[in-house]
Amino acid sequence: MKIHPKEKVIKTRRVIILLLLPFAVLTYILSIIIEREYQRELAQGCTDAGITQFPGVSGDLTFDPLGRLWVIVEGQHFKIYDGSQWEHFLLPNYDRFSHYATSIAFDKAGKAWVGTPTGLYSFDGKSWVIYTPQNSGMPWERVSALTIDSRGRLWMASSMNGLEMYDGRQWFGYPLQTDMIDEIAVDREGRVWIRNSGMSGLLMFQPGLLMNEQGTWTAFSPSDSALPGDAVFSLTTDAQGCVWMATDGGVAVVDGGSWTAYTTANSSLPSDYVVDIAIDGLGNVWAALWNKGIAVFDGTRWTNYTYENSGIFPGKETSTITDIAISPNGKAWLINIGGGGLFSISNLASVKRISPILVALRPYSFHPYSRWAIPFFLLMLWLGFRLRVQLPVAFGLALGVIPSVWYDGGLYFFMPGFVFCEIIGPICALIGGLIDVRKGRFGLRQRAGMIAGFLGVVVPFLIIMLLLISSS
């Protein structure tokens, strides 16, 4: 008995559906297993690290000699955490446009020194004292950065003026025509290193033998030194007095007259875009990587910790650390602007990173909120078959749905899958339409299938583009 061509097409499509069904079920089950195991290891990572979270707290971090954490919040007030409770107080005479805290440093007696655009403040825990050129020997009132060297001398950067130094009795000024100075650090040889957001590279000031001598200035850039990047985002010193710096091209350290650079090209540093840097009591270097968590250097290699591979970053599925501070007891405090705010890590060494296999498979699995895409994919195929449209058109319709999953403010199926589907979908629909035209089958059902396939691709694309624009 001869089988009609239309019946052959229907049988073929039924076979395809029956073959795809167990594949879809298996994929569904595996995605559940992968996600549950992944979430279990994420929770274990937080437990092992001893995470303590303070949601909503954000700002510049530093510690005083008593081990209390100070957070400068938007330049207007300070939050102090002593390990059990928070204390809050405002900067005297605060004004958001002209009188706000730019930086803070602590001397050995525990006194806080706070820089502002209108003078220098000191705070002994009870009362404030203000220093200006009008009531002291201070050369310039604008203070944009502070640090205290190993001899207890207070160094101040004055934007558009230069450097100031106060030894407890006398004030000294070292003029330099420059823009905004963001941060300064003093190495073991007494040289002052300056990070300037208004220029590329960095500056170094070598004081004279006598403090009233003007000293010498030296500029460094990637073209004439081992500085790996043009933009320097952070400076710090280690116990040996070496200066470490975070740049947009990697990490650099200056040990006396010797430079060493760490980049993705010459080390295990996972990213060259380093926004902050800190040193713990064991000499480990903590580097904050833009959108890639942190990297910790033990003197031999860098180890990368992200939300995806360790779970030590509470909050959303991103780990953009902007500030790191290490307490005297070795606990690391971090600000995660990707979600979670301020949190601390007590025991990073005990963290077991998530299985690389799970990390590799998870982007290709489905989040619990988006598993409906698998049965919906089969539903769209069945709908396309019932409309008697060509198989490529049905695939075009189904492929347009999968990348449209929108989860927690971002595409869960990620851009590679999205782009792939958005390219394959229209191509499949076009091929199916051409086949129908050539075979003279371009009736109402075929046209409906073409329109459905086209809308299944274009509409999700437009919705996602609008969401991306509105969230930026």
C-alpha positions in Angstrom: 0.0 0.0 0.0 1.4 3.3 -1.0 1.8 5.9 1.7 0.6 9.4 0.9 3.5 12.0 1.0 1.6 14.1 3.6 1.3 11.1 5.9 5.1 10.5 5.6 5.7 14.1 6.6 3.4 13.7 9.7 5.1 10.4 10.7 8.5 11.9 10.3 7.5 14.8 12.6 6.1 12.5 15.2 9.3 10.5 15.2 11.3 13.7 15.8 9.0 14.7 18.7 9.4 11.2 20.3 13.2 11.4 19.9 13.3 14.9 21.4 11.0 14.1 24.3 13.4 11.8 26.3 16.3 14.2 25.5 14.3 17.1 27.0 13.3 15.0 30.1 17.0 14.0 30.6 18.1 17.6 30.2 15.5 18.7 32.7 16.5 16.2 35.3 20.2 16.9 34.9 19.7 20.7 35.2 17.9 20.1 38.5 20.7 17.9 39.8 23.4 20.4 38.7 21.6 23.4 40.2 21.0 21.7 43.5 24.6 20.5 43.9 25.9 23.9 42.8 23.7 25.7 45.4 24.8 23.2 48.1 28.5 23.9 47.5 27.8 27.7 47.4 26.2 27.5 50.9 29.1 25.3 52.1 31.6 27.9 50.8 29.9 30.7 52.8 29.9 28.5 55.9 33.6 27.5 55.6 34.7 31.1 55.0 32.9 32.4 58.1 30.9 35.0 56.2 29.3 37.9 58.2 27.1 40.2 56.2 26.0 43.8 56.8 23.5 44.5 54.0 23.2 48.2 53.0 26.5 49.3 54.4 28.9 50.8 51.8 31.7 53.3 51.7 35.5 53.6 52.2 36.9 51.2 54.7 39.8 51.5 57.1 40.8 50.4 60.6 42.0 52.3 63.7 44.8 51.0 66.0 42.1 49.5 68.3 40.9 47.2 65.5 37.6 49.1 65.0 36.3 49.3 61.4 35.6 52.8 60.1 33.3 53.3 57.1 33.2 56.8 55.5 29.7 57.0 54.0 29.4 59.5 51.1 31.9 61.9 52.9 29.2 63.0 55.4 29.3 60.6 58.3 31.2 57.7 59.9 30.1 54.3 60.9 32.3 52.6 63.5 32.1 48.8 64.2 33.8 47.4 67.3 33.0 43.8 66.6 29.6 43.8 68.4 27.8 47.1 67.7 27.8 50.1 65.3 28.4 53.7 66.3 27.5 56.7 64.1 28.6 60.3 64.1 28.6 63.2 61.6 31.5 65.3 60.5 31.2 68.8 62.1 29.9 71.5 59.8 29.2 69.0 57.0 28.3 70.4 53.6 28.0 68.1 50.6 29.5 70.6 48.2 32.4 72.2 50.1 32.9 70.5 53.5 33.0 66.7 53.5 35.5 63.9 54.4 37.9 63.1 51.6 40.2 60.7 53.6 41.1 59.5 57.0 44.3 58.2 58.8 45.1 57.2 62.4 48.3 57.9 64.3 49.8 55.5 66.9 47.9 57.1 69.7 44.6 56.3 68.0 43.7 59.9 67.0 41.8 60.2 63.8 42.9 62.7 61.2 40.3 63.6 58.6 40.9 65.6 55.4 38.3 67.9 53.9 38.3 70.6 51.1 38.3 73.3 53.8 40.9 72.1 56.3 42.2 69.2 58.4 40.3 67.8 61.4 41.6 65.7 64.3 39.4 63.6 66.6 40.5 62.0 69.9 37.3 60.2 70.5 35.8 63.1 72.4 36.4 66.4 70.7 37.3 67.8 67.2 40.1 70.2 66.4 40.3 72.0 63.0 43.5 73.1 61.3 43.4 75.7 58.6 46.0 78.2 57.2 44.3 80.9 59.2 44.8 79.2 62.6 48.0 77.2 62.1 51.0 77.0 59.9 49.2 74.7 57.4 50.2 75.8 53.9 47.0 74.9 52.1 43.5 74.2 53.4 42.4 71.7 50.7 43.2 68.1 51.8 42.4 65.3 49.4 44.4 62.4 50.8 46.2 61.5 54.0 48.7 58.9 55.3 51.1 58.6 58.3 54.6 57.3 57.8 56.7 55.0 60.0 58.1 58.0 61.9 54.6 59.2 62.8 54.6 62.2 60.4 51.3 63.2 58.8 51.5 63.6 55.0 48.7 65.3 53.2 47.9 65.8 49.5 46.4 69.1 48.5 44.8 69.0 45.1 46.1 71.7 42.7 48.7 72.7 45.3 51.1 69.8 46.2 52.1 67.9 49.3 52.0 69.0 53.0 53.7 67.4 55.9 53.1 67.9 59.7 55.6 66.4 62.2 53.6 67.4 65.3 55.3 70.8 65.6 56.0 72.3 62.2 54.2 72.4 58.8 56.0 72.0 55.5 54.7 72.5 51.9 56.0 71.1 48.7 54.3 72.8 45.7 53.3 70.8 42.6 50.9 71.9 39.9 48.6 68.9 39.6 44.9 68.1 39.5 43.0 65.9 41.9 45.3 63.7 44.1 43.3 60.7 45.3 45.8 58.7 47.4 49.3 58.7 48.8 51.6 56.1 50.4 55.0 56.3 51.9 57.6 53.5 51.4 60.4 52.4 53.8 62.8 54.9 52.3 60.5 57.8 53.0 59.5 58.4 49.4 55.9 59.5 48.9 53.9 57.8 46.1 51.0 59.7 44.6 48.0 58.5 42.7 46.4 61.2 40.6 43.1 60.7 38.8 43.8 63.6 36.6 46.8 62.0 34.8 48.0 58.6 33.7 50.7 56.8 35.7 51.8 58.0 39.1 54.2 60.4 40.9 56.9 59.9 43.4 58.3 62.6 45.8 61.8 62.2 47.3 62.2 64.6 50.2 65.4 66.4 50.7 67.9 65.7 53.6 66.2 68.6 55.5 62.4 68.8 55.5 62.5 72.4 54.5 64.2 71.5 51.2 61.9 71.1 48.3 63.0 67.6 47.2 62.5 66.1 43.8 59.5 64.8 41.8 59.5 61.8 39.4 56.8 60.7 37.1 56.3 57.0 36.1 54.3 55.6 33.3 54.1 52.2 31.5 56.4 53.5 28.8 59.3 54.3 31.1 58.8 51.8 34.0 57.3 48.4 34.9 54.0 50.1 35.8 51.6 47.7 34.0 48.7 50.2 33.4 48.0 53.9 32.8 45.3 54.2 35.5 46.3 53.6 39.1 43.3 52.8 41.3 44.9 52.0 44.7 48.1 52.2 46.7 49.2 50.3 49.8 52.3 49.3 51.7 53.3 46.0 53.2 55.2 45.2 56.4 58.6 45.6 54.6 57.7 49.1 53.4 57.2 48.0 49.7 54.5 49.9 47.8 51.8 47.8 46.0 49.6 49.4 43.4 46.4 48.3 41.6 46.1 49.4 38.0 44.0 48.8 34.9 46.9 46.6 33.5 47.6 44.5 36.5 49.4 44.7 39.9 52.9 46.3 40.5 55.1 46.4 43.5 58.1 48.7 44.2 60.7 47.3 46.5 63.3 50.0 47.0 64.5 50.6 43.4 63.2 47.3 42.0 59.9 47.0 40.2 57.8 43.8 39.7 54.6 43.6 37.6 52.0 40.9 37.7 49.7 40.5 34.8 47.6 37.9 33.1 50.4 37.4 30.6 53.2 36.7 33.1 51.4 35.2 36.1 48.2 33.4 37.3 46.5 36.8 37.9 43.0 36.1 36.5 42.3 39.7 35.3 44.4 42.8 34.6 41.7 45.2 35.8 42.4 45.6 39.5 40.5 48.2 41.4 41.8 47.8 45.0 44.6 46.1 46.8 45.3 45.2 50.5 47.9 43.2 52.5 47.0 40.9 55.4 49.1 40.0 58.4 50.6 37.0 56.7 51.8 39.0 53.8 49.2 37.7 51.4 48.1 40.3 48.8 44.4 40.7 48.2 43.4 42.2 44.8 39.9 43.3 44.0 39.1 42.5 40.3 36.4 44.3 38.4 33.4 41.9 38.1 35.7 38.9 38.8 35.8 38.6 42.5 39.1 38.7 44.3 42.6 37.2 43.7 44.8 36.3 46.7 48.6 36.1 46.1 50.7 34.0 48.5 54.0 35.0 47.1 53.9 32.2 44.5 50.6 32.2 42.7 47.3 34.0 42.5 44.1 32.2 43.6 40.8 33.5 42.2 37.6 33.5 44.3 34.3 34.4 42.7 30.7 33.8 43.5 30.6 31.2 40.7 33.6 29.1 41.9 33.4 29.5 45.7 30.2 31.1 46.9 32.0 33.4 49.4 30.3 36.5 48.0 26.8 36.9 49.5 24.2 38.6 47.4 23.4 38.4 43.8 25.2 36.2 41.3 28.0 38.7 40.7 31.1 39.7 42.7 32.3 43.2 41.9 34.5 44.1 44.9 35.4 47.8 45.1 37.1 48.1 48.5 39.1 45.7 50.7 40.4 46.3 54.2 42.2 43.8 56.5 41.7 44.1 60.3 44.5 43.6 62.8 43.2 40.1 63.6 43.4 39.1 59.9 39.7 39.2 59.0 39.1 40.6 55.5 36.3 43.2 55.0 35.0 43.8 51.5 32.4 45.9 49.7 30.5 44.1 47.0 28.6 46.6 44.8 27.2 43.7 42.8 25.0 42.8 45.7 25.4 42.2 49.4 27.1 45.4 50.5 29.7 45.0 53.3 30.7 41.6 54.4 33.7 40.0 56.2 35.7 36.7 55.6 37.1 35.0 58.7 38.7 31.9 57.2 39.4 32.1 53.5 42.1 29.3 53.7 39.5 26.7 54.6 37.3 27.4 51.6 37.0 24.6 49.2 36.3 26.0 45.8 33.3 24.6 43.8 34.0 21.7 41.5 35.2 23.0 38.1 32.9 20.6 36.4 29.8 22.1 38.1 31.1 25.6 37.3 31.6 24.7 33.6 28.2 22.9 33.3 26.0 25.4 35.1 25.9 28.1 32.4 24.4 25.4 30.1 21.8 24.2 32.5 18.6 25.9 33.4 17.9 28.0 36.5 14.9 26.8 38.5 13.0 29.9 37.4 13.6 29.1 33.7 13.2 25.4 33.4 9.8 26.0 31.8 11.7 26.8 28.6 12.3 23.1 27.9 8.6 22.0 27.8 7.7 25.2 26.1 10.3 24.5 23.5 8.6 21.1 22.7 5.2 22.8 22.8 6.3 25.3 20.2 7.6 22.5 18.0 4.3 20.7 18.3 2.4 23.8 17.5 4.5 24.4 14.4 3.9 20.8 13.2 0.1 21.2 13.8 0.2 24.3 11.6 1.7 22.1 8.9 4.6 24.5 8.5 8.1 23.4 7.5 10.3 22.0 10.3 12.9 24.9 10.1 10.1 27.4 10.7 9.0 25.6 13.9 12.6 25.5 15.1 12.8 29.2 14.4 9.8 29.8 16.6 11.1 27.6 19.4 14.6 28.9 19.4 13.3 32.5 19.7 11.7 31.6 23.1 14.7 30.0 24.9 16.9 33.1 25.2 14.0 35.2 26.3 14.2 34.0 29.9 14.7 37.1 32.1 15.9 36.3 35.6 16.7 38.7 38.4 17.6 41.7 36.2 19.8 39.7 33.8 19.7 37.1 31.0 20.2 33.7 32.6 20.9 31.9 29.3 23.7 34.4 28.7 24.6 36.4 25.6 26.3 33.6 23.6 23.1 31.5 23.7 21.0 34.6 23.0 23.0 35.6 20.0 23.1 32.1 18.6 19.3 31.7 18.8 18.7 35.1 17.4 20.8 34.3 14.4 19.6 30.7 13.8 15.9 31.5 14.4 15.5 33.9 11.4 17.6 31.7 9.2 15.4 28.7 9.9 12.3 30.7 9.3 13.7 32.0 6.0 14.7 28.6 4.8 11.3 27.1 5.6 9.5 29.9 3.8 11.7 29.5 0.7 11.0 25.7 0.7 7.2 26.3 0.9 7.3 28.9 -1.9 9.3 26.6 -4.2 6.8 23.7 -3.5 3.8 26.0 -4.1 2.6 25.6 -0.5 2.3 29.1 0.8 -1.2 29.2 2.1 -2.7 30.6 5.3 -1.1 28.0 7.6 2.4 28.6 6.1 2.1 32.3 6.4 0.9 32.0 10.0 3.9 29.8 10.7 6.3 32.3 9.2 4.7 35.2 11.1 4.8 33.1 14.4 8.5 32.2 13.8 9.4 35.8 13.0 7.5 37.2 16.1 9.0 34.5 18.3 12.4 35.9 17.5 11.9 39.6 17.1 9.6 40.3 20.0 11.8 38.8 22.7 14.8 40.6 21.2 13.0 44.0 21.4 11.8 43.3 25.0 15.2 42.4 26.2 16.8 45.4 24.5 14.3 47.7 26.2 15.0 46.1 29.5 18.8 46.5 29.0 18.4 50.2 28.1 16.1 50.9 31.0 18.5 49.2 33.5 21.6 51.0 32.3 
